[in-house]
Amino acid sequence: MLDTRFLPHNSHLDRPAQFEQLDPDLRRLRRQPLIHRFPLIDALPHDRPGIYSITGGRQIGKTTLLKQWMAQLLRRGVAPDRICYLTGELIDDHHSLVRILTDIIDGWGPDRAGYALLDEVTYVRDWDKGVKFLADAGVFERVVLMLTGSDTTILREARARFPGRRGTSAVVDFQAAPLTFHEYVRLHGSLSPAAASALADPSAPVAPKVRALLDAELERYLRHGGYLRAINDLEREGTIAPSTFATYADWIRGDVLKRGKHEHYLREILAAIVRRCGSQVTWNGLAKDLSIDHPMTVADYTALLASMDAVFVQPALREDKLSAAPKKARRIMFSDPFIFHAVENWLRPDPDAFTNRVTPLLADPERAGRLAEACAVTHVRRFFPTFYIKAEGEVDIAYVHRGKFVPIEVKWTEQLRPRDLAQIAKYGNARIWAKTWSPNAVHGIPVEPLPLALYRLGPSPLAAPY
């Protein structure tokens, strides 16, 4: 018998045909103006027992993804009583986890496969001990166990303790992420099928109407980022609700405090990241500007924020090794435009942050340029190991692909001045991503409009590529 606390999220057990109408998460989804179906659903296992995981920051829709997957499994004919959703928020420790999972799986019988979905598993104290115990006992031999978690570091380290126990699938670890610019444009439905098809051909000219549309869509994306709640706020109301800003700031604050950190240190470090977003920094340099005594404290907090996918730490490239140069300064930026806005509003609260903070920022060429550059960097890093080049000059992006690095300079300006391109011009395979749609090249360096470049990166990978 399933613990009654979990029953609201398992309405399919009593009324499978009405699951999509009764489930609280899917019911909320149906009320949104833009309904996103996660492509990741099609890559998740079907009748392939094993221990799987989905990682990604909080509030990106992992729970809704699991519910959409449950609905698909039901449509495929999986018996309702072979699917169970659990949330780690209601499970205290690994002892409770072992008892709950054992009761559920025993109820399926020895000859019946099943799907156990354990959402936000890192809430369960010592959860990996419980999973390892059950795996060693052979409990998961006919079970698809899907784990989700927001702290990628903890989940990755714990998964390493299950060698040989994950199953036979080629891919067992998946990644959920905020929507890319490409995914947002497709969700918004602003491109006709013919225009979308034409954009996939690099040699095809882009019509003026499509250029204007992509420019407008990128400006919207720089307001709401890839987070569905903010996207739907703007679509429905023409603004982003104060509660949405608060939700994402509270996620960061809550998860950091849950790990025993100090709020005043977090506030100082986030304020420093906002001020220096995209600039070269060292831990020593940051610490000197803060009340924090030790540089390693700054590094520790930043690493935690990165593990939550709130920030991205971009190292300098060691060109001879195609790896990070550990002694050089780093660049720190928020992993999504909306996280930047939410954090800035937490640091300096405003009852109408969208009107008084976000809109003026995008009207400021310098600040909008830094946000656009960070957006480009964090898009590329979803697909490739991503660095920047620190030499006589600086190059914004250097990503590694097939044993080579590709340098990209991001210029959120209508005019490209040769003196600003001195470093990027040293590389034969260099590219420029710019605000302008002309010219096609500067001093022999190909120029691509930033909205088009981001769109052509495509949907986010289903699993981390590195």
C-alpha positions as CSV (number, residue, x, y, z in Angstrom):
1,M,0.0,0.0,0.0
2,L,1.5,3.4,-1.0
3,D,2.0,5.9,1.8
4,T,-1.0,8.3,1.6
5,R,1.4,11.3,1.5
6,F,2.3,10.4,-2.0
7,L,-1.2,9.8,-3.3
8,P,-1.9,13.3,-4.7
9,H,0.9,12.7,-7.2
10,N,-0.2,9.2,-8.1
11,S,-3.8,9.7,-9.2
12,H,-3.2,7.3,-12.1
13,L,-3.4,4.4,-9.6
14,D,-7.2,5.0,-9.2
15,R,-8.1,6.9,-12.4
16,P,-5.5,6.4,-15.1
17,A,-7.6,7.8,-17.9
18,Q,-7.9,11.1,-16.0
19,F,-4.3,11.3,-14.8
20,E,-3.5,14.4,-17.0
21,Q,-6.6,16.2,-15.7
22,L,-6.1,15.2,-12.0
23,D,-2.4,15.5,-11.5
24,P,-1.5,18.9,-9.8
25,D,1.5,19.6,-11.9
26,L,-0.1,18.7,-15.3
27,R,-3.2,20.6,-14.3
28,R,-1.1,23.8,-13.7
29,L,0.7,23.2,-17.0
30,R,-2.6,23.1,-18.9
31,R,-3.4,26.6,-17.7
32,Q,-0.3,28.1,-19.2
33,P,-0.4,30.0,-22.5
34,L,2.7,28.2,-23.8
35,I,2.9,24.5,-23.0
36,H,6.4,23.0,-23.4
37,R,6.8,19.2,-24.0
38,F,10.3,18.3,-23.0
39,P,12.1,16.5,-25.8
40,L,14.0,14.6,-23.2
41,I,10.9,12.4,-22.6
42,D,11.5,10.6,-25.9
43,A,15.0,9.6,-24.8
44,L,14.0,8.2,-21.4
45,P,14.1,4.4,-20.9
46,H,11.2,2.1,-21.8
47,D,11.5,-1.4,-20.4
48,R,15.2,-1.1,-19.9
49,P,15.8,-1.7,-16.2
50,G,18.6,0.3,-14.5
51,I,19.4,3.3,-12.3
52,Y,19.0,6.5,-14.3
53,S,19.3,10.2,-13.4
54,I,18.1,13.6,-14.5
55,T,20.0,16.5,-13.2
56,G,19.4,20.3,-13.6
57,G,18.8,23.4,-11.6
58,R,15.7,23.7,-9.5
59,Q,12.5,25.3,-10.9
60,I,13.2,24.3,-14.5
61,G,10.4,21.8,-14.7
62,K,12.0,18.4,-13.8
63,T,8.8,17.4,-11.8
64,T,6.6,18.3,-14.8
65,L,8.9,16.4,-17.1
66,L,8.5,13.3,-14.9
67,K,4.7,13.7,-14.9
68,Q,4.7,14.1,-18.7
69,W,6.8,10.9,-18.9
70,M,4.3,9.1,-16.7
71,A,1.5,10.1,-19.0
72,Q,3.4,8.8,-22.0
73,L,4.1,5.5,-20.2
74,L,0.4,5.1,-19.6
75,R,-0.4,5.9,-23.2
76,R,2.1,3.2,-24.2
77,G,0.2,0.7,-22.2
78,V,2.3,0.4,-19.1
79,A,0.0,-0.8,-16.3
80,P,-0.9,2.0,-13.9
81,D,0.1,0.0,-10.8
82,R,3.7,-0.4,-12.2
83,I,4.4,3.3,-12.1
84,C,5.1,5.2,-8.9
85,Y,6.1,8.8,-8.2
86,L,7.9,9.7,-5.0
87,T,9.3,13.0,-3.8
88,G,12.5,13.1,-1.7
89,E,11.1,16.0,0.3
90,L,8.9,13.5,2.2
91,I,11.5,10.9,2.9
92,D,13.8,11.5,5.8
93,D,16.8,9.1,5.3
94,H,18.1,6.0,3.5
95,H,16.4,3.7,6.0
96,S,13.0,5.2,5.1
97,L,13.9,5.1,1.4
98,V,14.7,1.4,1.5
99,R,11.5,0.6,3.3
100,I,9.3,2.6,0.9
101,L,10.9,1.3,-2.3
102,T,11.0,-2.3,-1.0
103,D,7.2,-2.2,-0.2
104,I,6.4,-0.8,-3.6
105,I,8.6,-3.1,-5.7
106,D,7.5,-6.2,-3.6
107,G,3.9,-5.3,-4.5
108,W,4.7,-5.5,-8.2
109,G,5.7,-9.1,-7.9
110,P,8.9,-10.9,-9.0
111,D,7.9,-11.2,-12.7
112,R,6.7,-7.6,-13.3
113,A,8.9,-4.7,-14.3
114,G,8.0,-1.3,-13.0
115,Y,9.0,2.4,-12.9
116,A,10.0,4.1,-9.7
117,L,10.4,7.8,-10.1
118,L,12.2,9.5,-7.2
119,D,12.2,13.3,-7.5
120,E,14.7,15.5,-5.8
121,V,16.5,12.5,-4.3
122,T,19.2,14.7,-2.7
123,Y,16.7,15.7,0.0
124,V,17.0,12.2,1.4
125,R,19.8,11.9,3.8
126,D,22.4,9.3,2.6
127,W,20.1,8.4,-0.2
128,D,23.0,6.7,-2.2
129,K,23.5,4.2,0.6
130,G,19.9,3.1,0.3
131,V,20.1,2.8,-3.5
132,K,23.3,0.9,-3.4
133,F,21.9,-1.5,-0.8
134,L,18.8,-2.2,-2.9
135,A,20.9,-2.6,-6.1
136,D,23.3,-5.1,-4.4
137,A,20.2,-7.0,-3.2
138,G,19.0,-7.4,-6.8
139,V,15.8,-5.4,-6.1
140,F,16.2,-3.2,-9.3
141,E,16.8,-6.1,-11.7
142,R,13.4,-5.5,-13.3
143,V,13.0,-1.8,-12.3
144,V,13.6,1.5,-14.0
145,L,14.7,3.7,-11.1
146,M,14.7,7.3,-12.2
147,L,16.4,9.8,-9.8
148,T,16.3,13.6,-10.2
149,G,18.4,16.1,-8.4
150,S,19.3,19.8,-8.5
151,D,22.8,19.6,-7.0
152,T,24.8,18.2,-9.8
153,T,28.0,17.7,-7.8
154,I,26.3,15.6,-5.1
155,L,24.4,13.5,-7.6
156,R,27.5,13.0,-9.8
157,E,29.6,11.9,-6.8
158,A,27.0,9.5,-5.5
159,R,26.4,7.9,-8.9
160,A,30.0,7.0,-9.1
161,R,29.4,4.6,-6.2
162,F,27.1,2.4,-8.4
163,P,29.7,0.9,-10.9
164,G,28.2,-2.1,-12.7
165,R,24.7,-1.4,-11.2
166,R,23.4,1.2,-13.6
167,G,21.9,-1.2,-16.3
168,T,22.6,-1.8,-20.0
169,S,21.4,1.4,-21.6
170,A,24.1,3.4,-23.5
171,V,22.9,6.6,-21.8
172,V,21.8,6.6,-18.1
173,D,22.4,10.2,-17.1
174,F,20.3,12.9,-18.6
175,Q,20.3,16.7,-18.3
176,A,17.4,19.0,-18.0
177,A,18.0,22.7,-18.6
178,P,16.2,26.0,-19.2
179,L,15.1,26.4,-22.7
180,T,17.7,27.5,-25.2
181,F,16.9,30.4,-27.5
182,H,16.1,28.0,-30.3
183,E,13.7,26.1,-28.0
184,Y,12.0,29.3,-26.9
185,V,11.5,30.5,-30.4
186,R,10.0,27.2,-31.4
187,L,7.7,27.2,-28.4
188,H,6.6,30.8,-29.0
189,G,5.6,29.7,-32.5
190,S,6.7,33.0,-34.1
191,L,8.5,31.3,-37.0
192,S,6.6,29.7,-39.8
193,P,7.7,26.1,-40.7
194,A,9.1,27.4,-44.0
195,A,11.2,30.1,-42.2
196,A,12.4,27.6,-39.6
197,S,13.4,25.2,-42.4
198,A,15.2,28.0,-44.3
199,L,17.2,29.0,-41.2
200,A,18.6,25.5,-41.0
201,D,20.5,26.1,-44.2
202,P,23.5,28.3,-43.6
203,S,23.8,29.2,-47.3
204,A,20.2,30.5,-47.5
205,P,19.6,34.3,-47.2
206,V,17.5,35.4,-44.2
207,A,14.5,37.5,-45.1
208,P,14.3,40.9,-43.5
209,K,11.0,40.0,-41.8
210,V,12.7,36.9,-40.2
211,R,15.7,39.1,-39.1
212,A,13.4,41.5,-37.3
213,L,11.5,38.6,-35.7
214,L,14.7,37.0,-34.4
215,D,16.0,40.3,-33.1
216,A,12.7,40.8,-31.2
217,E,12.7,37.3,-29.8
218,L,16.3,37.6,-28.5
219,E,15.3,40.8,-26.7
220,R,12.4,38.9,-25.1
221,Y,14.7,36.1,-24.2
222,L,17.2,38.4,-22.5
223,R,14.2,39.4,-20.3
224,H,12.9,36.0,-19.3
225,G,15.7,33.6,-20.2
226,G,14.8,30.0,-20.6
227,Y,12.7,29.6,-17.5
228,L,9.1,28.6,-18.4
229,R,7.4,30.4,-15.5
230,A,9.0,33.7,-16.5
231,I,8.3,33.0,-20.2
232,N,4.6,32.3,-19.5
233,D,4.3,35.4,-17.2
234,L,5.5,37.6,-20.0
235,E,3.3,35.9,-22.6
236,R,0.2,36.1,-20.5
237,E,0.6,39.5,-18.7
238,G,3.2,41.4,-20.7
239,T,5.3,41.5,-17.5
240,I,7.0,39.1,-15.1
241,A,5.3,38.8,-11.7
242,P,7.2,39.8,-8.5
243,S,6.5,36.3,-7.2
244,T,8.5,34.8,-10.1
245,F,11.5,36.9,-9.4
246,A,11.2,35.8,-5.7
247,T,10.8,32.1,-6.5
248,Y,14.2,31.9,-8.3
249,A,16.0,34.0,-5.8
250,D,14.6,32.0,-2.9
251,W,15.7,28.8,-4.6
252,I,19.3,30.0,-4.6
253,R,19.2,31.4,-1.1
254,G,17.4,28.4,0.3
255,D,19.7,25.8,-1.2
256,V,22.8,27.6,-0.2
257,L,21.6,28.1,3.4
258,K,20.6,24.4,3.5
259,R,24.2,23.6,3.2
260,G,25.2,25.5,6.2
261,K,26.4,28.6,4.4
262,H,26.0,32.2,5.6
263,E,23.4,34.5,4.0
264,H,25.6,37.7,4.3
265,Y,28.5,36.0,2.5
266,L,26.1,34.8,-0.2
267,R,24.8,38.3,-0.6
268,E,28.3,39.8,-0.9
269,I,29.4,37.2,-3.4
270,L,26.3,37.5,-5.6
271,A,26.6,41.3,-5.6
272,A,30.3,40.9,-6.7
273,I,29.2,38.6,-9.6
274,V,26.5,41.1,-10.7
275,R,29.1,43.9,-10.7
276,R,31.8,41.9,-12.5
277,C,29.7,39.7,-14.7
278,G,31.9,38.6,-17.6
279,S,35.0,40.3,-16.3
280,Q,38.2,38.5,-15.4
281,V,38.5,37.9,-11.7
282,T,40.6,35.9,-9.2
283,W,39.5,34.5,-5.9
284,N,42.1,36.8,-4.2
285,G,40.8,39.8,-6.1
286,L,37.2,39.1,-5.2
287,A,38.0,38.5,-1.6
288,K,39.8,41.8,-1.3
289,D,36.6,43.7,-2.2
290,L,34.5,41.7,0.3
291,S,34.4,41.3,4.1
292,I,35.2,37.6,3.5
293,D,38.7,36.9,4.8
294,H,39.8,33.9,2.8
295,P,39.8,33.5,-1.0
296,M,38.9,29.9,-0.7
297,T,35.6,30.8,1.0
298,V,34.7,32.8,-2.2
299,A,35.8,29.8,-4.3
300,D,33.7,27.4,-2.2
301,Y,30.5,29.5,-2.4
302,T,31.0,30.0,-6.2
303,A,31.5,26.3,-6.7
304,L,28.3,25.6,-4.9
305,L,26.4,28.1,-7.0
306,A,27.9,26.5,-10.1
307,S,26.8,23.0,-8.9
308,M,23.3,24.4,-8.6
309,D,23.6,25.7,-12.2
310,A,23.0,29.2,-11.0
311,V,26.4,30.5,-12.3
312,F,29.0,29.4,-14.8
313,V,32.7,29.8,-14.1
314,Q,34.5,30.2,-17.4
315,P,38.2,29.4,-17.2
316,A,40.9,30.7,-19.5
317,L,42.0,28.3,-22.2
318,R,45.5,26.7,-22.2
319,E,45.8,26.6,-26.0
320,D,48.5,23.9,-26.1
321,K,46.5,21.5,-23.9
322,L,43.0,22.5,-24.9
323,S,42.1,22.6,-21.2
324,A,41.7,25.1,-18.4
325,A,44.6,27.3,-17.4
326,P,44.3,27.0,-13.6
327,K,46.6,29.9,-12.7
328,K,44.8,32.5,-14.9
329,A,41.8,34.6,-13.9
330,R,38.3,33.2,-14.4
331,R,35.1,34.9,-15.7
332,I,31.9,34.3,-13.7
333,M,28.5,34.9,-15.1
334,F,24.9,33.8,-14.4
335,S,23.9,30.7,-16.3
336,D,20.7,32.3,-17.6
337,P,19.5,35.9,-18.1
338,F,16.6,35.5,-15.8
339,I,18.7,34.2,-13.0
340,F,20.7,37.5,-13.3
341,H,17.5,39.5,-13.1
342,A,16.2,37.5,-10.1
343,V,19.4,37.8,-8.2
344,E,19.7,41.5,-8.9
345,N,16.2,42.1,-7.6
346,W,17.0,40.0,-4.4
347,L,20.0,42.3,-3.8
348,R,18.0,45.5,-4.4
349,P,14.3,44.7,-4.1
350,D,11.8,46.5,-6.2
351,P,8.1,45.9,-6.2
352,D,8.1,46.1,-10.0
353,A,11.4,44.7,-11.0
354,F,10.4,44.1,-14.6
355,T,9.5,47.7,-15.3
356,N,12.1,49.4,-13.1
357,R,15.1,47.0,-13.5
358,V,14.9,44.7,-16.4
359,T,13.5,47.1,-19.0
360,P,16.0,49.9,-18.3
361,L,18.9,47.4,-18.3
362,L,18.1,46.3,-21.8
363,A,17.9,50.0,-22.9
364,D,21.5,50.5,-21.6
365,P,23.9,49.3,-24.4
366,E,26.8,48.5,-22.1
367,R,24.8,46.5,-19.6
368,A,22.7,44.8,-22.3
369,G,25.9,43.9,-24.1
370,R,27.3,42.2,-21.0
371,L,24.0,40.2,-20.6
372,A,24.0,39.2,-24.3
373,E,27.6,38.1,-24.1
374,A,26.9,36.0,-21.0
375,C,23.9,34.5,-22.8
376,A,26.1,33.5,-25.7
377,V,28.8,32.0,-23.4
378,T,26.3,29.9,-21.4
379,H,24.6,28.7,-24.5
380,V,27.8,27.4,-26.1
381,R,28.9,25.7,-22.8
382,R,25.8,23.5,-23.0
383,F,27.3,21.9,-26.1
384,F,31.0,22.0,-25.8
385,P,33.8,22.6,-23.2
386,T,33.9,26.4,-23.1
387,F,36.7,28.7,-22.2
388,Y,37.9,32.3,-22.9
389,I,41.2,33.4,-24.3
390,K,43.5,35.6,-22.1
391,A,46.5,36.7,-24.1
392,E,47.5,40.2,-25.2
393,G,43.8,40.7,-25.7
394,E,40.7,38.8,-24.7
395,V,38.4,36.5,-26.7
396,D,35.0,35.9,-25.3
397,I,34.5,32.3,-26.2
398,A,36.9,29.4,-27.2
399,Y,35.1,26.1,-27.3
400,V,36.8,22.8,-27.9
401,H,35.4,20.5,-30.6
402,R,37.1,17.5,-32.4
403,G,40.6,18.3,-31.0
404,K,40.5,22.0,-31.9
405,F,39.3,25.2,-30.3
406,V,37.0,27.6,-32.1
407,P,37.4,31.3,-31.0
408,I,34.3,33.6,-31.0
409,E,34.1,37.3,-30.2
410,V,30.7,38.6,-29.1
411,K,30.0,42.2,-30.1
412,W,26.5,43.5,-29.0
413,T,26.9,46.6,-31.2
414,E,26.0,47.8,-34.7
415,Q,29.6,48.9,-35.5
416,L,32.6,46.6,-35.4
417,R,35.8,48.5,-34.9
418,P,39.1,46.9,-36.0
419,R,41.0,47.9,-32.9
420,D,38.5,45.8,-30.8
421,L,39.2,42.7,-32.9
422,A,43.0,42.6,-32.7
423,Q,43.1,39.4,-30.6
424,I,40.4,37.5,-32.5
425,A,42.0,38.4,-35.8
426,K,45.1,36.3,-34.9
427,Y,43.1,33.0,-35.4
428,G,42.4,31.6,-38.8
429,N,39.1,29.9,-37.7
430,A,37.8,32.9,-35.8
431,R,34.2,34.1,-35.8
432,I,32.3,37.2,-34.7
433,W,28.8,37.1,-33.3
434,A,27.3,40.6,-33.5
435,K,24.2,42.6,-33.1
436,T,24.3,43.7,-36.7
437,W,23.1,41.7,-39.7
438,S,25.8,43.3,-41.9
439,P,28.6,43.1,-43.0
440,N,29.2,39.4,-43.6
441,A,32.9,39.7,-42.7
442,V,35.3,42.1,-41.1
443,H,39.0,41.8,-42.0
444,G,38.3,38.4,-43.3
445,I,36.6,37.2,-40.1
446,P,33.1,35.8,-40.7
447,V,30.3,37.8,-38.9
448,E,27.1,36.2,-37.9
449,P,24.2,37.9,-36.2
450,L,24.0,36.8,-32.6
451,P,20.2,35.9,-32.7
452,L,20.9,33.7,-35.7
453,A,24.0,32.1,-34.2
454,L,22.1,31.2,-31.0
455,Y,19.2,29.9,-32.9
456,R,21.4,27.7,-35.0
457,L,23.0,26.1,-31.9
458,G,19.7,24.3,-31.6
459,P,17.9,22.5,-28.7
460,S,19.8,21.8,-25.5
461,P,21.6,18.4,-25.5
462,L,19.8,15.6,-23.6
463,A,23.0,14.7,-21.8
464,A,26.1,16.7,-21.0
465,P,28.5,16.4,-23.9
466,Y,31.6,16.3,-21.7
